[in-house]
Amino acid sequence: MSKKANPTLIGIFVLGAIALVIAGVVIFGSGKFFKEKRLFVLYFDGNVAGLNIGSPVTFKGVKLGSVKKIRINFSAKDMAMRIPVFAEIDPEKIRQTDGSSKSISHGGLILQLVNRGLRAQLKVQSLVTGQLYVELDFHPEKPARLVGAEIAGHDTDITELPTIPSDIEEIQKTLEKIPIDTIISKAMAALEGIEQLIKSNNAANAIQAFGESMKSLEALADTINERFPAIAEDIDQTVDDVRKLVGSADELVTDINGKADKIVPRINSAVDETRQLVDTVNDRIKPLAGELEKTTRTARNTLVQAQKTLSAFENVTSEDSSLGYKLHNALNDLSDAARSIRVMAEYLERHPEALIQGKGGN
């Protein structure tokens, strides 16, 4: 008599078969085993701590793939150790809109992207955990350095993507170039010097001397303000005389219309004498150069212009009594101005203390 089958075992077998079928549908139905994947290798010079298998590979934040393998290559020839990172990218994540049939995994297209500045860079995924990920982006200003070409036995079937230092590495390199020890030592020396200066008696004496100097300057300014009006009266008188001269010369130039008499040599002589006198006064009263120089410059320019204007009519022989009268008045004003300037210069030469005390000072 045959043994009866155990229904429990049959049920378990049936359930297992159903589970396998469902798992197969889920796994193979997702298409992961039938998708085209492209493997790339990247060589990072810096520390890759925080980059793990499965870390995302993105382009401007869009995930294209993940890290599949990380290992260490040792070269006995140059005793160098390099860390290749193998990343797998899904070409279907990138769709071309120009109608080209080339896939992103095509070697020629990858080379064009690299030539246009495609670079890989490590980025911080989480500041809390320190996780890193690989970011692809265009950096045409950064040169492309392919490390695989320098390694003997490099697998040429795997396309290498050039890498650039991460932002953290750039900051670290910048900080390494800063002479922190020198800066700290100089800062400490400066602080010690300031401390010694504060504790010394020289600082208090210097502050007191500075205060006394400011008081002296204030007193000097008050004295100058009190005594300057006396000197200003003489300057005002001289300025008035020169203004009269300028007015007469302007009137003379306006009335002259192609006529002049033979007194031009006399005018030229007076102009030369006045110019010499103005130069002498300018040398003797340098303390008043601030105001007097402007007046002298104006008078000099006016006299030179008058000389040029009068010299232009030396060949005119006709006489005009009205014109001669006006010329005579102009020469009188010119002589009065020259006399006033000469008197003030002689007085300042005999009494130079008048520049400080005033004309009536003791």
C-alpha positions in Angstrom: 0.0 0.0 0.0 1.5 3.3 -1.1 2.3 6.0 1.4 -0.1 9.0 1.4 1.5 12.3 0.4 2.0 15.0 3.1 -0.3 17.9 2.3 1.8 20.3 4.4 4.9 19.7 2.3 2.9 20.0 -0.9 1.5 23.4 0.3 4.9 24.7 1.2 6.3 23.7 -2.2 3.5 25.4 -4.0 3.9 28.6 -1.9 7.6 28.6 -2.6 7.1 28.2 -6.3 4.6 31.1 -6.3 7.0 33.3 -4.4 9.8 32.5 -6.9 7.5 33.4 -9.7 6.5 36.7 -8.1 10.2 37.6 -7.4 11.2 36.8 -10.9 8.4 39.0 -12.3 9.5 41.9 -10.0 13.2 41.5 -10.7 13.2 40.8 -14.4 10.1 43.0 -15.0 12.0 46.1 -13.7 14.4 45.7 -16.6 17.5 46.3 -14.5 19.2 43.2 -15.9 18.5 44.2 -19.5 19.4 47.9 -19.3 22.6 49.1 -21.0 25.0 50.4 -18.3 28.3 52.3 -19.0 31.2 51.9 -16.5 33.6 54.8 -16.0 36.7 55.2 -13.9 37.7 58.3 -11.9 40.9 59.0 -10.1 40.7 61.4 -7.2 43.9 62.8 -5.7 42.4 63.7 -2.4 40.9 61.7 0.5 37.7 59.8 -0.5 36.5 59.1 3.0 32.8 59.3 3.0 32.5 57.9 -0.6 31.0 54.5 -0.5 29.7 51.9 -2.9 26.3 53.0 -3.9 27.0 56.7 -3.5 25.1 58.6 -6.2 26.6 60.0 -9.4 24.7 63.2 -10.4 24.8 65.9 -13.0 23.5 69.3 -11.6 21.6 67.4 -9.0 20.0 64.7 -11.3 21.1 61.2 -10.4 22.6 59.4 -13.4 24.1 56.3 -11.7 26.1 55.2 -8.6 29.5 54.1 -7.4 30.1 50.4 -8.1 33.6 49.8 -6.9 36.5 51.5 -5.0 39.9 50.0 -4.8 43.6 50.9 -4.4 46.2 50.5 -7.2 49.8 50.3 -6.2 52.6 50.9 -8.7 56.0 49.4 -7.7 57.7 51.4 -10.5 57.1 54.9 -8.9 55.9 53.6 -5.5 52.7 55.5 -6.0 49.2 54.5 -4.7 46.1 55.7 -6.6 42.5 55.2 -5.8 40.3 54.5 -8.8 36.6 54.9 -8.3 34.4 53.0 -10.8 31.0 54.6 -11.4 28.1 53.1 -13.4 25.9 55.5 -15.4 22.5 54.8 -17.0 22.6 56.2 -20.5 18.8 56.3 -20.6 18.8 59.1 -18.0 20.2 61.4 -20.7 18.0 61.9 -23.8 19.2 63.8 -26.9 16.8 66.2 -28.5 18.7 66.8 -31.7 17.6 63.6 -33.3 21.0 61.9 -33.0 21.0 58.2 -32.6 24.3 58.2 -30.7 24.0 57.1 -27.1 25.6 58.9 -24.2 27.7 55.8 -23.8 29.3 56.3 -27.2 33.0 56.9 -26.8 33.2 59.7 -29.3 30.4 61.6 -27.6 32.0 61.2 -24.2 35.3 62.6 -25.6 33.5 65.6 -27.0 31.9 66.3 -23.6 35.3 66.0 -21.9 36.8 68.4 -24.4 34.1 70.8 -23.6 34.9 70.7 -19.9 33.1 67.8 -18.4 34.7 67.0 -15.1 34.0 64.9 -12.0 34.2 66.4 -8.5 33.5 65.1 -5.0 30.7 66.9 -3.2 29.5 66.7 0.4 26.1 64.9 0.5 25.6 65.4 4.3 27.5 67.5 6.7 26.2 65.4 9.6 27.3 62.0 8.3 30.1 63.3 6.0 28.8 61.3 3.1 30.2 62.2 -0.3 28.9 61.8 -3.9 30.2 62.3 -7.4 29.1 65.4 -9.2 29.5 65.8 -13.0 29.6 69.3 -14.4 31.3 71.4 -17.0 34.4 73.3 -15.9 36.2 74.3 -19.1 38.6 76.5 -17.2 40.0 73.5 -15.4 42.5 71.4 -17.5 41.7 67.7 -18.1 44.2 65.4 -16.5 43.9 61.7 -17.3 45.7 59.6 -14.8 45.0 56.2 -16.4 47.3 57.0 -19.3 50.2 57.2 -16.8 49.4 53.8 -15.2 50.9 50.7 -16.8 48.3 48.0 -17.3 45.4 50.4 -17.2 42.2 48.9 -18.6 41.6 50.9 -21.8 38.1 49.4 -22.2 36.9 51.5 -19.3 36.5 55.2 -20.2 38.2 57.6 -17.8 36.5 60.8 -16.8 38.9 63.6 -15.6 38.5 64.9 -12.1 39.1 68.2 -10.3 39.8 68.9 -6.6 36.8 69.3 -4.4 35.9 72.7 -2.8 37.1 71.4 0.5 40.5 70.4 -1.0 40.8 73.9 -2.6 40.2 75.5 0.8 42.7 73.2 2.5 45.3 74.1 -0.1 44.7 77.8 0.4 45.0 77.4 4.2 48.2 75.5 3.8 49.7 78.4 2.0 48.9 80.8 4.7 51.8 81.2 7.2 49.7 80.9 10.3 52.7 80.5 12.6 54.2 83.7 11.4 51.0 85.6 11.7 50.4 84.4 15.2 54.0 85.2 16.3 53.7 88.7 14.9 50.3 89.2 16.5 51.7 88.1 19.9 54.7 90.4 19.5 52.4 93.3 18.6 50.2 92.6 21.6 53.2 92.5 23.9 54.4 95.8 22.6 51.0 97.4 23.1 50.9 96.0 26.6 54.4 97.4 27.4 53.4 100.8 25.9 50.3 101.0 28.0 52.1 100.1 31.2 55.0 102.5 30.7 55.0 106.1 31.9 55.9 107.3 28.4 52.4 106.7 27.2 50.9 109.0 29.8 53.6 111.7 29.2 52.9 111.5 25.5 49.2 112.0 25.9 49.8 114.9 28.3 52.3 116.5 25.8 49.8 116.1 23.0 47.1 117.8 25.0 49.4 120.8 25.8 50.4 121.0 22.1 46.8 121.3 21.1 46.2 124.0 23.6 49.2 126.0 22.3 47.9 125.6 18.7 44.5 126.9 19.8 46.1 129.9 21.5 48.2 130.7 18.5 45.1 130.6 16.2 43.3 133.0 18.5 46.3 135.4 18.4 46.5 135.3 14.7 42.8 136.0 14.4 43.2 139.1 16.7 46.2 140.6 14.9 45.6 139.7 11.3 43.0 142.5 10.7 45.7 145.2 11.1 47.8 143.6 8.3 44.7 143.0 6.2 44.0 146.8 6.0 47.4 147.3 4.2 46.6 144.4 1.9 43.1 145.8 1.1 44.6 149.2 0.3 47.1 147.6 -2.1 44.3 145.5 -3.7 42.2 148.6 -4.2 45.0 150.4 -6.0 45.6 147.5 -8.2 41.9 147.3 -9.0 41.9 151.0 -10.0 44.8 150.2 -12.3 43.0 147.3 -13.9 39.9 149.4 -14.4 41.8 152.1 -16.1 43.6 149.6 -18.3 40.3 148.0 -19.3 38.8 151.4 -20.1 41.9 152.3 -22.1 41.8 149.1 -24.1 38.1 149.5 -24.8 38.5 153.1 -26.2 41.5 152.3 -28.3 40.3 151.4 -31.8 43.4 151.3 -34.0 44.9 154.5 -32.6 47.8 155.3 -30.4 50.3 158.1 -30.0 54.0 158.0 -29.6 54.1 157.7 -25.9 54.2 153.9 -26.1 57.9 153.8 -25.0 56.9 155.6 -21.8 54.1 153.1 -21.2 56.5 150.2 -21.8 59.0 151.6 -19.4 56.4 152.1 -16.7 55.1 148.6 -17.2 58.6 147.1 -16.9 59.2 149.1 -13.7 55.9 147.9 -12.2 56.6 144.3 -13.1 60.1 144.5 -11.4 58.5 146.1 -8.4 55.8 143.4 -8.2 58.4 140.7 -8.3 60.4 142.4 -5.5 57.3 142.7 -3.3 56.4 139.1 -4.0 59.9 138.0 -2.7 59.7 140.2 0.4 56.3 139.3 1.7 56.3 135.6 1.3 54.4 135.1 4.6 51.4 136.7 2.9 51.8 134.6 -0.2 48.4 133.0 0.3 46.5 136.2 -0.5 49.1 138.5 -2.1 50.2 136.0 -4.7 46.7 136.0 -6.2 46.6 139.8 -6.4 50.1 139.9 -7.9 49.3 137.3 -10.5 46.2 139.2 -11.6 48.1 142.5 -11.9 51.0 140.9 -13.8 48.6 139.3 -16.3 46.8 142.6 -16.8 50.0 144.5 -17.3 51.4 142.0 -19.8 48.1 142.1 -21.7 48.3 145.9 -21.7 51.9 145.9 -23.0 51.0 143.5 -25.8 48.0 145.7 -26.8 49.9 149.0 -26.7 52.9 147.5 -28.5 50.7 146.6 -31.4 50.1 150.3 -32.2 53.7 151.6 -32.2 53.5 152.3 -36.0 50.4 154.5 -35.7 51.5 158.2 -36.0 48.2 160.0 -35.8 47.5 162.0 -32.6 44.3 162.3 -30.6 44.1 164.7 -27.6 41.2 162.8 -25.9 43.2 159.6 -26.2 46.3 161.2 -24.8 44.3 162.5 -21.8 43.1 159.0 -21.0 46.5 157.5 -21.4 47.8 160.2 -19.0 45.2 159.2 -16.4 46.1 155.5 -16.8 49.7 156.2 -16.2 48.9 158.2 -13.1 46.8 155.3 -11.7 49.7 152.9 -12.6 52.2 155.1 -10.8 49.9 155.3 -7.7 49.6 151.5 -7.6 53.3 151.0 -7.9 53.9 153.6 -5.2 51.5 151.9 -2.8 53.2 148.5 -3.4 56.6 150.1 -2.9 55.6 151.8 0.3 54.2 148.6 1.8 57.3 146.5 0.7 59.6 149.1 2.3 57.6 149.2 5.5 57.6 145.4 5.8 61.3 145.3 5.2 61.9 147.8 8.0 59.3 146.3 10.3 59.0 142.5 9.6 57.3 142.1 13.0 54.2 143.7 11.5 53.4 140.4 9.8 52.6 139.0 13.3 51.8 142.0 15.5 50.1 144.3 12.9 51.1 147.7 11.7 50.4 149.4 15.0 51.9 146.6 17.2 54.7 147.1 19.7 
